[in-house]
Amino acid sequence: MAEAHQAVAFQFTITPEGIDLQLSYQALNQIYLSGVRSWKKRVSRMKNRVIKGVYPASPSSWLFVAIAILATMYMQSDPSMGLISKIQQHLPLSLHMSLSAQGQTMLSALVFSTLLWLSLILTLRLCLKLLLSYHRWMFELHGKVSNTTKVWVSLLRLFSRRKPLLYSYQTSLPHLPVPAIKDTLSRYLESVRPLLTDQELKRMTDLANDFESTLGNRLQRYLKLKALWATNYVSDWWEEYIYLRGRGPIMVNSNYYGMDFLYVTPTTVQAARAGNTITALLLYRRKVNKEELTPSRVPGTDIPLCAAQCERMFNTTRTPGAET
């Protein structure tokens, strides 16, 4: 109880002599430091959102665009083709009253620069998304790269010159396509062929054809509808029903796990080895939270891979229960 008593930031008691107020400056200092850490995390997350939102450009590119627009206007040239004047006409009346004509023009130029900058960012992100949708490179023979793929690699390197954060490519990666139901059924029949007799395979083929002509098409439409707004039409179901609702062991089946040195024994003290592993995991978790890790890429290339698996690497657990 002594520790709990010391953790109280302040306490007061009412006595016949009056109110006795006691402050614990150590506890107040810890509360202050906790608030500082919380705000640092919020600022860091906000900063990362901005950097990811403008990638492959940079936030500082706005300043370059604004200076370029103001410089052209200083040389008596209108790069907006009249849009800056229209923006100035639609400024609030309070700004017309408080700003001079030159100030209104400069403010309108900054608004136009911001809109132009956002348009350029959207264009760059669309171009990056189109580049990452190119898949022909996967089907080319090793050592025989087509000219189209060479040009594609050069453009991808150009768009990836800035150092990305861990999740910078997430919104630019192509969505997982929904396979045609005929292809799904044919692959299923091919996978079960070694396990079934000819009679069982014929029955399974009839069931597959019946499923395709009845319930399958309706379920396929539901999947396509979900794929319109979800980046991955199956990931949330897989996470919910395979990972979180699964009752089997997950240590070697689906869970992330780490191992100590296999062939090197830095110490025989088990507590020290466990502490070193936990420290390394927490340092890695900090890098994941701050998005300081470099996105995974196809080995030997600049092609980024999805980093969504890092989001659930920590701070996720299965709740015990039959239906949870």
TIKOL-912620 format. One line per 5 residues: their letters; for each residue x, y, z of C-alpha. Coordinates in steps of 0.02 Angstrom, whole numbers, padded with zeros to 5 digits. Layout:
N
A	X,Y,Z | ...
This chain:
324
MAEAH	00000,00000,00000 | 00148,00116,00025 | 00185,00112,-00162 | 00005,00153,-00205 | 00007,00295,-00079
QAVAF	00161,00369,-00161 | 00083,00356,-00335 | -00058,00475,-00289 | -00025,00646,-00365 | -00116,00741,-00231
QFTIT	-00226,00708,-00082 | -00320,00814,00040 | -00399,00784,00208 | -00525,00886,00304 | -00475,00917,00484
PEGID	-00544,01029,00620 | -00404,01149,00579 | -00457,01156,00395 | -00411,01070,00231 | -00240,00986,00225
LQLSY	-00180,00976,00043 | -00027,00872,00001 | 00053,00866,-00172 | 00168,00732,-00239 | 00282,00823,-00360
QALNQ	00359,00659,-00418 | 00188,00593,-00469 | 00143,00758,-00553 | 00307,00751,-00648 | 00266,00576,-00710
IYLSG	00094,00635,-00766 | 00176,00778,-00860 | 00302,00663,-00944 | 00162,00543,-00991 | 00069,00685,-01075
VRSWK	00226,00739,-01168 | 00255,00562,-01232 | 00074,00550,-01287 | 00083,00712,-01385 | 00248,00662,-01464
KRVSR	00167,00503,-01527 | 00019,00602,-01596 | 00133,00725,-01684 | 00237,00583,-01755 | 00082,00493,-01821
MKNRV	00016,00655,-01897 | 00184,00688,-01978 | 00189,00512,-02051 | 00012,00532,-02119 | 00063,00691,-02210
IKGVY	00221,00612,-02281 | 00126,00457,-02338 | -00015,00561,-02409 | 00097,00659,-02527 | 00216,00517,-02576
PASPS	00305,00504,-02700 | 00317,00694,-02680 | 00375,00778,-02521 | 00289,00907,-02409 | 00428,01031,-02449
SWLFV	00381,01024,-02634 | 00233,01137,-02592 | 00356,01277,-02552 | 00441,01252,-02721 | 00274,01264,-02813
AIAIL	00221,01418,-02715 | 00386,01508,-02747 | 00378,01465,-02932 | 00201,01535,-02947 | 00243,01694,-02850
ATMYM	00402,01719,-02954 | 00306,01708,-03119 | 00177,01831,-03054 | 00317,01949,-03002 | 00375,01946,-03184
QSDPS	00201,02005,-03238 | 00149,01832,-03298 | -00008,01737,-03250 | 00027,01548,-03248 | -00150,01513,-03188
MGLIS	-00232,01583,-03346 | -00352,01688,-03244 | -00389,01565,-03103 | -00298,01670,-02974 | -00410,01819,-03014
KIQQH	-00565,01710,-02997 | -00504,01646,-02829 | -00475,01825,-02773 | -00653,01872,-02821 | -00723,01732,-02712
LPLSL	-00622,01772,-02556 | -00728,01805,-02400 | -00784,01984,-02375 | -00687,01995,-02211 | -00524,01963,-02305
HMSLS	-00568,02096,-02433 | -00590,02219,-02290 | -00432,02172,-02194 | -00307,02139,-02335 | -00239,02256,-02464
AQGQT	-00254,02218,-02650 | -00077,02151,-02653 | -00111,02042,-02501 | -00269,01972,-02581 | -00172,01931,-02739
MLSAL	-00036,01843,-02641 | -00162,01744,-02540 | -00253,01693,-02698 | -00087,01640,-02775 | -00050,01532,-02623
VFSTL	-00222,01451,-02635 | -00193,01417,-02819 | -00019,01348,-02782 | -00092,01230,-02652 | -00226,01168,-02772
LWLSL	-00097,01144,-02909 | 00018,01052,-02789 | -00122,00935,-02735 | -00166,00902,-02917 | 00014,00858,-02956
ILTLR	00021,00741,-02807 | -00138,00651,-02861 | -00066,00634,-03036 | 00098,00562,-02969 | 00006,00440,-02857
LCLKL	-00104,00385,-03001 | 00050,00358,-03110 | 00133,00257,-02972 | -00024,00151,-02953 | -00027,00118,-03140
LLSYH	00157,00070,-03137 | 00131,-00052,-02995 | -00015,-00131,-03089 | 00106,-00195,-03223 | 00127,-00384,-03202
RWMFE	00209,-00444,-03363 | 00380,-00448,-03280 | 00325,-00599,-03176 | 00300,-00707,-03331 | 00461,-00664,-03423
LHGKV	00604,-00788,-03432 | 00752,-00757,-03318 | 00885,-00657,-03408 | 00768,-00610,-03552 | 00691,-00444,-03505
SNTTK	00583,-00356,-03633 | 00609,-00173,-03677 | 00439,-00132,-03602 | 00492,-00204,-03435 | 00658,-00110,-03442
VWVSL	00566,00055,-03468 | 00446,00008,-03329 | 00589,-00028,-03208 | 00670,00140,-03249 | 00508,00234,-03218
LRLFS	00478,00140,-03056 | 00651,00185,-02994 | 00619,00366,-03040 | 00458,00369,-02939 | 00540,00279,-02792
RRKPL	00692,00392,-02772 | 00629,00469,-02611 | 00651,00362,-02457 | 00478,00291,-02419 | 00403,00253,-02249
LYSYQ	00344,00078,-02207 | 00166,00108,-02272 | 00203,00236,-02408 | 00158,00117,-02549 | -00001,00046,-02472
TSLPH	-00124,00160,-02563 | -00031,00141,-02727 | -00025,-00049,-02731 | -00157,-00130,-02843 | -00307,-00211,-02761
LPVPA	-00318,-00399,-02752 | -00422,-00450,-02904 | -00568,-00569,-02887 | -00534,-00726,-02991 | -00667,-00788,-03110
IKDTL	-00777,-00921,-03034 | -00739,-01040,-03177 | -00553,-01026,-03142 | -00581,-01052,-02956 | -00682,-01211,-02984
SRYLE	-00561,-01281,-03113 | -00414,-01256,-02995 | -00511,-01336,-02853 | -00550,-01489,-02958 | -00368,-01499,-03011
SVRPL	-00311,-01492,-02829 | -00427,-01633,-02771 | -00398,-01745,-02922 | -00258,-01848,-02841 | -00366,-01876,-02686
LTDQE	-00525,-01941,-02771 | -00574,-02092,-02871 | -00646,-02071,-03045 | -00822,-02091,-02979 | -00794,-01967,-02838
LKRMT	-00714,-01843,-02958 | -00863,-01855,-03075 | -00982,-01820,-02931 | -00874,-01674,-02873 | -00871,-01604,-03050
DLAND	-01061,-01612,-03058 | -01073,-01522,-02891 | -00952,-01388,-02952 | -01052,-01360,-03111 | -01213,-01349,-03011
FESTL	-01132,-01226,-02890 | -01071,-01117,-03034 | -01243,-01106,-03113 | -01339,-01072,-02951 | -01265,-01003,-02790
GNRLQ	-01090,-00971,-02856 | -01134,-00827,-02972 | -01227,-00735,-02833 | -01081,-00755,-02712 | -00963,-00698,-02850
RYLKL	-01063,-00537,-02869 | -01049,-00506,-02682 | -00860,-00528,-02692 | -00846,-00407,-02838 | -00952,-00281,-02745
KALWA	-00839,-00293,-02593 | -00683,-00279,-02701 | -00743,-00108,-02762 | -00714,-00028,-02592 | -00594,-00148,-02504
TNYVS	-00409,-00159,-02550 | -00415,-00345,-02515 | -00581,-00435,-02525 | -00525,-00580,-02415 | -00400,-00510,-02287
DWWEE	-00526,-00456,-02154 | -00619,-00622,-02162 | -00455,-00717,-02157 | -00397,-00619,-02005 | -00562,-00640,-01915
YIYLR	-00604,-00823,-01948 | -00433,-00902,-01977 | -00319,-00807,-01858 | -00424,-00733,-01720 | -00564,-00863,-01710
GRGPI	-00451,-01012,-01740 | -00438,-01123,-01586 | -00285,-01222,-01641 | -00104,-01184,-01591 | -00035,-01032,-01681
MVNSN	00148,-01041,-01629 | 00207,-01130,-01786 | 00050,-01121,-01892 | 00013,-00937,-01915 | 00089,-00830,-01777
YYGMD	00246,-00724,-01786 | 00383,-00793,-01676 | 00568,-00763,-01648 | 00714,-00876,-01606 | 00874,-00846,-01512
FLYVT	01046,-00887,-01582 | 01053,-01067,-01644 | 01239,-01096,-01657 | 01309,-00956,-01548 | 01289,-00949,-01359
PTTVQ	01335,-00774,-01298 | 01284,-00820,-01121 | 01213,-00969,-01028 | 01102,-00860,-00919 | 00926,-00891,-00983
AARAG	00856,-00731,-00907 | 00988,-00628,-01000 | 00949,-00713,-01165 | 00762,-00689,-01140 | 00789,-00507,-01094
NTITA	00894,-00477,-01249 | 00759,-00554,-01359 | 00621,-00450,-01279 | 00725,-00291,-01297 | 00755,-00327,-01481
LLLYR	00569,-00358,-01508 | 00521,-00195,-01423 | 00649,-00097,-01525 | 00579,-00176,-01682 | 00402,-00132,-01625
RKVNK	00455,00049,-01602 | 00519,00053,-01781 | 00356,-00021,-01844 | 00253,00108,-01750 | 00361,00251,-01813
EELTP	00363,00174,-01989 | 00552,00185,-01993 | 00571,00015,-02077 | 00605,00008,-02263 | 00459,-00072,-02358
SRVPG	00492,-00250,-02414 | 00532,-00271,-02597 | 00548,-00412,-02720 | 00730,-00470,-02697 | 00847,-00385,-02818
TDIPL	00717,-00261,-02881 | 00631,-00097,-02832 | 00458,-00176,-02834 | 00374,-00146,-02665 | 00274,-00278,-02573
CAAQC	00122,-00253,-02463 | 00166,-00208,-02283 | -00007,-00237,-02209 | 00057,-00387,-02110 | 00159,-00269,-02001
ERMFN	00003,-00183,-01934 | -00048,-00337,-01832 | 00125,-00398,-01787 | 00106,-00327,-01611 | -00040,-00276,-01499
TTRTP	-00155,-00412,-01567 | -00215,-00567,-01475 | -00352,-00696,-01483 | -00492,-00679,-01356 | -00535,-00849,-01280
GAET	-00708,-00912,-01317 | -00804,-01023,-01437 | -00879,-00881,-01540 | -00758,-00737,-01513
